[in-house]
Amino acid sequence: MAPIRVLVVDDSVVMRRMVTHVLEAEPDIEVVGFAANGRLGLAKIEQLRPDAVTLDIEMPEMDGLATLPLLRAAHPDLPVIMCSTLTEQGASATFEALSLGASDYVTKPSNGGGMDAAMAQLSGDLIPKVRALCASVGRRGGSGPAPAAVPSSTHLVRSSDSPASRVEAVVIGVSTGGPNALAELIPSLPADLPVPVLVCQHMPPTFTRLLAERLDGRSPLHVSEATHGEPVRAGGVWIAPGGSHLEVRRSAGGGIVTALTVEPPENSCRPSVDPLLRSATATFGAGVLAVILTGMGQDGLRGCEGVIEAGGRTIAQDEATSVVWGMPGYVARAGLADEILPLSTIAAAIVRRTSPSAALSVPAQSARR
């Protein structure tokens, strides 16, 4: 198959060179052109027809935020990866870009650590996203082994004759496409949801705080970035902070509290979904409802295995509404999903499963794919 063709749009010569170097180090990726601003980038897209675009946010004449609506109107399915800075301003602009239709983002390497470390950071972040996003729109997904073929949806939904236990906590894992997915899901949950919600979104520091603030302003539930030792109660949503794993534990007084750790990354992520699910299962047992949303990779798969072994339940977002059907796809293919649902119906499913009557019986539903 022909290599993935990428257009690099950035006004910085240094950044263009860095992005080109890490992309062209891969045999299945080719940089087909450059542009120094959005206006030139739009013209290059028409001329070169790339498979993906990297797009800087801050550029002269036409920046990334001004470019995105025009790009999306002409090319609704073209993967676009924003290049952002690890600053509050950069994080805020990135959220705006995602709301305007950007597929994902990478953060520009910091000056510390030297050029080799910067290149390694950029490569580790950018290359998997290019491959995953291009695979989601019909391209191949890179050099790793492909997941098993997806059987019909009726075989994807886990069947269980055991009655559902009372849900005591909802744990949400999400990555690529997550900010927009959470912006739809969390505000749809009612203020009287009778259980706490714990969220792991793969994001760096500052980004997770801004994500929590944005969701809190739109949601009936109180949403915050988790800190260490907070009591966990119904009516709240806690988002794992970038750079730390979020766990839940029983305190000496018997209550449930948050715990932040800097243990090594899992699935190349910190925060990672798996440690959160493990701790939730150890704390709540069969009372965990795991919800795995859009995202590349398979973070959350092992955690969901533990949830099912403990008697808990899982919901996976369907492929049609996922930006990348990696995380939920692995859970579905492993036969761990009680329900595979479009994003628009997941909030209602959470409400149904957490209602007092749900513990009596919650039949699994077939996926709509």
C-alpha positions in Angstrom: 0.0 0.0 0.0 1.2 3.5 -0.7 2.5 5.5 2.3 0.3 7.8 4.3 0.6 11.3 2.8 0.9 14.1 5.3 0.8 17.9 4.7 2.6 20.0 7.4 1.1 23.5 8.0 3.2 25.6 10.4 4.9 29.0 10.2 8.0 27.8 12.2 10.8 26.5 10.0 12.2 24.6 13.0 8.8 22.9 13.8 8.3 22.0 10.2 11.7 20.3 10.1 11.0 18.5 13.4 7.6 17.2 12.2 9.0 16.2 8.9 11.9 14.4 10.4 9.8 12.3 12.8 7.2 11.5 10.1 9.7 10.5 7.4 11.6 8.3 9.7 8.6 5.9 9.3 8.5 3.8 6.1 4.7 4.0 5.9 4.5 7.8 6.1 5.5 10.5 3.6 5.5 14.3 4.0 4.1 15.6 0.7 4.2 19.3 1.3 4.5 22.3 3.6 2.6 25.6 4.2 3.4 28.6 6.4 -0.2 29.6 7.2 -3.8 28.4 6.9 -4.5 30.1 3.6 -1.6 28.4 1.9 -2.5 25.2 3.6 -6.0 25.1 2.2 -4.6 25.6 -1.3 -2.0 22.8 -0.7 -4.8 20.4 0.4 -6.6 21.0 -2.9 -3.4 20.5 -4.8 -1.8 17.6 -3.0 -4.8 15.7 -1.6 -3.0 14.5 1.6 -4.3 11.7 3.8 -3.7 13.8 6.9 -2.7 17.3 8.0 -0.7 18.7 10.9 -1.9 22.2 11.7 -0.3 24.8 13.9 -2.7 26.9 16.0 -0.7 30.2 16.0 0.2 31.4 12.5 0.3 34.7 10.7 -2.4 35.8 8.1 -4.7 32.8 8.8 -4.2 30.8 12.0 -5.3 27.2 12.8 -8.6 28.3 14.4 -9.6 30.4 11.4 -8.5 27.6 9.0 -10.5 24.7 10.6 -14.1 25.7 9.6 -13.0 26.2 6.0 -11.1 23.0 6.0 -13.9 21.0 7.5 -16.5 22.4 5.1 -14.4 21.2 2.1 -13.0 18.0 3.7 -15.2 16.8 6.5 -13.3 13.5 7.0 -9.7 14.5 6.5 -7.7 13.8 9.7 -6.3 17.0 11.2 -3.9 17.0 14.1 -3.3 20.3 15.8 0.1 21.3 17.1 -0.3 23.0 20.5 1.9 24.4 23.3 1.9 23.2 26.9 0.5 26.5 28.2 -2.9 27.6 29.5 -3.4 29.6 26.3 -2.3 26.7 24.2 -4.6 24.3 26.0 -7.6 26.7 25.7 -7.0 27.1 21.9 -6.7 23.4 21.6 -10.1 22.8 23.1 -11.5 25.4 20.7 -9.8 23.6 17.8 -11.3 20.3 18.8 -14.8 21.9 19.0 -14.2 23.3 15.5 -13.5 19.8 14.1 -9.9 19.0 14.7 -9.4 15.2 15.0 -6.7 15.3 17.7 -3.7 17.3 18.9 0.0 16.9 19.9 1.9 19.2 22.2 5.1 20.9 20.9 8.2 19.6 22.8 9.6 21.7 25.5 13.1 23.1 25.3 14.4 21.0 28.2 16.0 17.6 27.7 17.7 18.4 24.4 16.8 17.8 20.7 16.9 14.0 20.9 14.4 14.0 23.8 12.2 16.5 22.0 12.2 14.4 18.8 11.4 11.2 20.7 8.5 12.9 22.5 7.1 14.3 19.3 7.5 10.9 17.5 5.9 8.9 20.3 2.9 11.3 20.3 2.4 12.1 16.6 3.1 8.8 14.8 0.5 6.6 16.5 -2.1 9.4 16.0 -1.4 9.7 12.3 -1.7 6.0 11.8 -4.8 5.6 14.0 -6.7 8.5 12.5 -5.9 7.5 8.9 -7.0 3.9 9.7 -10.3 5.2 11.0 -11.1 6.8 7.6 -10.1 3.8 5.5 -6.3 3.9 5.6 -4.1 1.2 7.1 -3.2 1.4 10.7 0.6 1.1 10.7 3.0 -1.7 11.4 1.4 -3.3 14.5 -0.8 -6.4 14.3 -4.4 -5.6 13.4 -7.1 -6.5 15.9 -9.2 -9.5 15.2 -12.0 -9.0 12.7 -15.2 -7.6 14.2 -18.0 -10.2 14.2 -21.6 -9.2 13.9 -22.9 -6.9 16.6 -25.2 -9.6 18.2 -22.0 -11.5 19.0 -20.2 -8.6 20.5 -22.6 -8.0 23.4 -21.7 -10.1 26.5 -24.5 -12.3 27.7 -25.0 -12.8 31.4 -27.7 -14.6 33.3 -26.6 -13.1 36.7 -28.6 -10.2 38.1 -27.0 -6.9 38.0 -25.4 -5.6 41.2 -26.2 -2.2 42.4 -23.9 0.3 40.7 -21.8 2.3 43.2 -19.5 4.1 40.8 -19.2 4.9 37.1 -15.6 4.9 35.7 -15.1 6.4 32.2 -12.0 5.8 30.1 -11.4 7.9 27.0 -8.6 9.2 24.7 -8.7 10.4 21.1 -11.9 12.3 20.5 -12.5 12.4 24.2 -13.0 16.1 24.9 -15.9 16.3 22.5 -17.3 13.0 23.6 -17.2 14.1 27.3 -18.8 17.5 26.3 -21.8 15.5 25.0 -21.9 12.9 27.7 -21.2 14.6 31.1 -23.7 17.5 30.7 -26.4 14.9 29.8 -26.1 13.2 33.3 -28.6 14.5 35.8 -27.7 16.4 39.0 -29.3 13.6 41.1 -27.2 10.8 39.6 -26.9 8.5 42.7 -23.2 7.5 42.2 -19.9 9.3 41.7 -18.3 9.5 38.3 -14.5 9.0 37.8 -12.9 9.9 34.5 -9.6 9.1 32.9 -8.9 11.2 29.8 -5.5 10.9 28.3 -4.2 14.5 28.5 -1.3 16.5 29.9 -1.3 18.8 32.9 -3.2 22.1 32.5 -5.3 20.5 29.8 -7.1 18.3 32.3 -7.8 21.2 34.6 -9.3 23.3 31.7 -11.3 20.2 30.6 -12.8 19.9 34.1 -13.6 23.7 34.2 -15.3 23.6 30.8 -17.4 20.6 31.7 -18.3 22.0 35.1 -19.7 25.1 33.5 -22.0 23.0 31.3 -23.0 20.2 33.6 -25.7 19.7 36.3 -23.0 17.6 38.2 -20.0 19.3 39.8 -16.9 18.5 37.7 -13.4 19.0 39.0 -9.8 17.9 38.4 -9.1 15.3 41.2 -6.7 16.1 44.0 -5.3 13.7 46.5 -7.5 12.6 49.4 -10.8 14.1 48.3 -14.0 12.3 49.5 -15.8 10.6 46.6 -19.6 11.0 46.7 -22.6 11.0 44.5 -23.2 14.3 42.6 -19.5 14.7 41.6 -17.3 14.0 38.6 -13.6 13.7 39.2 -11.1 13.9 36.2 -7.7 12.4 36.6 -5.0 15.1 36.4 -2.5 15.0 33.6 0.8 13.4 34.8 -0.8 11.3 37.6 -2.8 8.1 37.9 -6.1 8.5 39.7 -7.2 5.8 42.1 -9.9 5.4 44.7 -9.4 3.9 48.1 -11.3 3.3 51.4 -10.1 5.7 54.1 -9.6 4.7 57.7 -13.1 6.0 58.5 -14.6 3.8 55.8 -15.3 6.5 53.3 -14.1 6.5 49.7 -11.3 9.0 48.8 -9.2 9.8 45.7 -5.6 8.9 45.6 -3.1 10.3 43.1 0.1 8.4 42.2 3.1 8.9 40.0 3.7 5.2 39.4 5.1 4.4 35.9 2.9 4.9 32.9 0.7 2.1 31.8 -0.2 1.6 28.1 2.2 4.5 27.6 -0.2 6.7 29.5 -0.3 8.6 32.8 -3.1 8.9 33.7 -4.1 5.5 32.6 -7.6 3.9 32.6 -6.4 0.5 33.9 -5.1 1.6 37.3 -8.3 3.6 37.9 -10.4 0.5 37.0 -8.3 -1.8 39.2 -8.7 0.5 42.2 -12.4 1.0 41.6 -12.9 -2.8 41.4 -10.9 -3.3 44.6 -13.0 -0.7 46.3 -16.5 -1.2 44.9 -16.3 -4.8 43.7 -19.3 -5.7 41.5 -20.6 -2.1 41.9 -18.4 -0.8 39.1 -19.9 0.3 35.8 -17.1 0.9 33.3 -17.7 3.1 30.3 -15.1 3.0 27.6 -15.3 5.7 25.0 -13.4 6.7 21.8 -9.7 6.4 21.9 -6.7 4.7 20.2 -4.9 1.8 21.8 -6.2 -0.6 24.4 -6.0 1.2 27.7 -8.9 0.0 29.8 -9.0 -3.6 28.4 -7.3 -5.2 31.3 -9.2 -3.1 33.8 -12.5 -4.2 32.1 -11.5 -7.8 32.5 -11.2 -7.2 36.2 -14.5 -5.4 36.3 -16.2 -8.4 34.7 -14.5 -10.9 36.9 -15.7 -9.0 39.9 -19.3 -9.1 38.6 -19.4 -5.5 37.4 -20.7 -4.2 34.0 -19.3 -2.4 31.0 -20.5 -0.2 28.2 -18.5 0.5 25.1 -19.0 3.3 22.6 -19.8 2.0 19.1 -17.5 2.3 16.1 -19.7 4.6 14.1 -19.6 7.4 16.7 -16.0 6.9 17.8 -13.2 9.1 16.3 -11.0 6.0 16.7 -12.5 2.7 17.7 -9.4 1.4 19.5 -10.1 1.4 23.3 -13.9 0.5 23.0 -13.2 -1.8 20.0 -10.7 -3.9 22.0 -13.2 -4.2 24.9 -16.0 -5.2 22.4 -13.9 -7.7 20.5 -12.8 -9.4 23.8 -16.5 -10.0 24.6 -16.4 -7.8 27.7 -19.1 -5.3 26.7 -22.6 -5.6 28.2 -23.8 -2.9 25.7 -22.2 -1.3 22.7 -23.9 2.0 22.1 -23.8 5.2 20.1 -22.4 8.1 22.1 -25.8 9.9 22.1 -27.4 7.0 24.1 -24.7 6.3 26.7 -25.9 8.9 29.2 -29.4 7.4 29.2 -27.8 3.9 29.7 -25.8 5.2 32.7 -28.9 6.7 34.2 -30.9 3.5 33.7 -28.2 1.3 35.1 -27.6 3.5 38.2 -31.3 3.8 39.1 -32.4 2.1 42.3 -34.5 -0.5 40.3 -31.6 -1.4 38.0 -30.1 -3.9 40.5 -33.1 -6.1 40.0 -32.4 -6.8 36.3 -30.7 -5.0 33.5 -30.8 -7.0 30.2 -28.0 -6.4 27.8 -29.0 -4.7 24.6 -27.7 -5.3 21.1 -25.4 -2.7 19.6 -26.5 -0.3 16.9 -23.7 -0.2 14.4 
